[in-house]
Amino acid sequence: MGYQDLKVDVADGIATVTVNRPDVRNALRVESVEELRSALDELRLRADAGVVIFTGAGDKAFVSGRDVKDLLKLGRKDALEHRLSGLYRDIEIFEKVTIAAINGFALGGGLEFALACDLRIASENATLGLPETRLGIIPAAGGTQRLPRVVGLGVAKYMILTGELVTAARAREIGLVSEVHPQTQLMGKARELASKVLERGPLATRLAKSVLNLASQVPLDAGLQAERLSQAILFEGPEKTEGVNAFLEKRKPRFER
């Protein structure tokens, strides 16, 4: 499928989706959002794409947020339609593991984008934040809900209410990203991380992601029940047999995809 605002590449089981608007620091416009939805639909059906890496073109920005020019056109109805929020929810519950490779600025909707991904790593020059209140709005594409779940309520309040931006090093300290690498190594490290995920049982990984997503949304007993049901499925499946046999035979497992 052809895209105007994106580049989509698949190799070695890893899909790389690049927001390709470097002239505006990869800001998202309406067309970008629709193309990202299409890319998810495409990659959902591709058996040769087991993990998806999201990044931005160039070396200055991952995604700098929604195109500010678009904000002037948006009204109450647009907010209630939650187009951007809906996209990020689709990324969050996407069946395959997603990685945000944050290669520069990740501001506003850009950080909300990264928060919707399962794993986040950053380049040393990355800057992250939710400065929306300076524009007279709030981070309403999941920022007020996902950021506290990742870094804790106190840190999230500080970041959102002051609009303070954080460096990559500080982001790692607060758990906002898991790894920080030199800019030139970021994509290689993202692929290494994706390869680690691909070595695991695909159904086990999918169920683990699903149950982990429930952890902050349901009571403990409901989460534990979902955990037990997922394990029951895996206990009767071929992945467990292959994984255990591979361990006992001291070899790498050969999971079917």
N, C-alpha and C positions, 0 to 999 in steps of 0.2 A: 504494500500500500504506500502511495506517495504522500509525503507530508511537507508542509510549508514551514512550520515553526519547530519541527522536531527532526531528529535523525534517529533511526532505529536500526541497530545492528545486532545480529545474533551469531555467536561463535562459541564452540566448546560448551554448549549448554547454558551459556550466559547471554542474556539480552541486555544491551546498553541503550537506554533512551536518553538522548541529549536534547535539552531545550535549547534551540538554536536561534537565539535572538541577541547575540552578543552586543549589538549596537545600542541596545537599551538594557544592558545587564540582565538579559534573559527574563525580562518582566513578562508576566502572563497577560495576554489579552483574551477576549472571548474565543477567538479562533484557536488559541493555544490550548485552552481548556477542552474544547471539543476534540482536538487532535489527540490529546492525552487519553481521553475516554476511548477513542478509536484504537489507540495503541494497546490499551489494556485488553480490549476485546480481541484484538489480533493475537496478543501474546498468551492470553488465556487458552487459546486453541492450539498453540504451537508446542508440540511435544519436545522440540529441540531447545526450548527455553525453560529451564528449571528455576532460574533466579533472575531477577530484574534489577539492574543498577540504574538509578536515575542520577543525572548530573547536568551541568550547564556548559554551553560552549564557551571557549576562551579560558582565561586564567583569572578573571576578575569577579565572576559571580556564578553561584549555583543557580539560584532564582532570586531576584531582588524584590519579588512581590508582584502584586497586581499592577498593571500599567496604570499610573496615576491619571493619565488622560481618560481612561475608561471610568475612573471613579466619579468624575464630574457628570457622567451620563447616567449613573445608577441611582435608582430610587428605592422606595420602600418595597415595591413589588419584587425588585431584583434580589434584595436581601432575603425575602421570604422564599424565593425560589431556590436559594442556597446552591447555586450552580458550582461554585468553587468548593464549598463545604462538602457537597455531595461527591465531587471528584475525589477529595481527600479521604472521604469515608470509603469509597470504592477501592482506593489504594490500600487503606488500612486492612480491609477484609479480603483483599485479593488472595487467591488460593496459593500463589507462589510467594516465596520470600522476596522482600524488596529491600534494597540498600540505597541510601542516599549518600552519594560521594560529593561532599560539600566543598567546592573548589573556589571559595571566595565569599562574596556576600550572600547571606541567606536571611533576608529581612521580610517581615510581615508575612504575606502569603508564601514567601519562599521558605521561611522557617516552619510555617504550618505544613507545607509540603513535606519537608524533611521529617517532621514529627509524625506524619502519617505512615512513614516507612518503618519497617521492622528494625533495621540497623542503620546507624549513622556514623560515618567517619568523615574527617575534615582535613583539609590542607592547612599548613601552618599560617597561611595568610587569610584564613576564613574569619568572617565577622558575622555574628548571629544576633538577632533581636526581633522584638515585636514593638515597633515604634508608632503603632497606629493612632494612639491617643493624641499625638501631635497633629494629626490630620482631622481630629474631631470625630474619630470612629474608634471601634475596638477590634481586636483580632478575632473576627467572627467566622473564620473558616476552620475552627477547631482549636485555635490557640489558647483560649481561656480554659479549655477542658483537657487538652492533651499535655500542655506544658506542665501543669501541676502534677499530673500522673508520672511524668518523667523526672522532674527535678524537685518536686515537693512544693507545697502551697506557698511557703514563705518566699522561696527564691522566685517562684513564678509571679507572685504579687509584686516583688521588687522589680523584676524585669518589665512587666507590663505597665505598672503604674508610673514608673519613672521613664520608661522607654529606653533604658540604658542598654547599649550594645555590648556583647561580650566577645572576647577573643577566642580563638580555637583552644588555647591552653586552659582558659577559664571554663569553657564549655565542657572540656573533659573533666575538670575538677568537680563540676556539679552534675556530671552524668548525662549531659545533653548529647555528647558524642562519646563513642567508645574508643576511638583511636584518632591520633593526629600524625600526619606525615608531611614531608616536604611536597610542595606542589607537583614536582615532576614525578613523584612516586605514587601519587594518590590513586590513579586509575589502576595501576598494577596491584596495589594493595587491596583495592575494592574487588578486583578479580580473584585475588588470593582468598579473600573472605568468602566470595561467592563459591569458589571451589570447595572450601571447607563445608559449606552448607550442602553442596551437591554430593558429597561423600556420604551423607546420612540417608537413612531410609526416607524416600519421598512422601509416603503416606504418614509416617511418624512425624516428619517435619511439618506437614500440613496440619495434622491434628494438634501438634504442640502449639503451633501459631494460633490456632483457633481457640484453644483452651486458655492460652496466655492472654489473649485479647479479652476473654471473659473475666479475668482476675479483678479488674478495676470496675466491673459493671454489674456483677451479681453478688449476692451474699455468699459467704464462704461455703456453706453446705451445698449450694447449687453448683459452685465451681468445682468442688470435690466430686460431686456426682458426675459432672461432665468429664472430669479427669478419669474417673473409674470406667465410664462407658467407652471413652477413647482407648484406654488400655485394654479393655475387653476385646475391642475390634482388632487391635494389634496383636494380642496374644494368640488369636486364631488365624493370623495371616502369614503369608510367606516371608514378609520382611523380617519378622522376629526369628523365624527359622534360619534364614540366611545370615542375619546379623550375629546370632549366637554361635552358629557353626563356624563362621569366619573367625570369631574371637577364639574359639577353642582350637581351631586349626592354625591360628597365628597368621592369618592372611587378611587382605582387604576384602570387605564384603562386596558382592556384585549384585546390587539392587536393580530390579527392573523398573523402567520408567515408562 
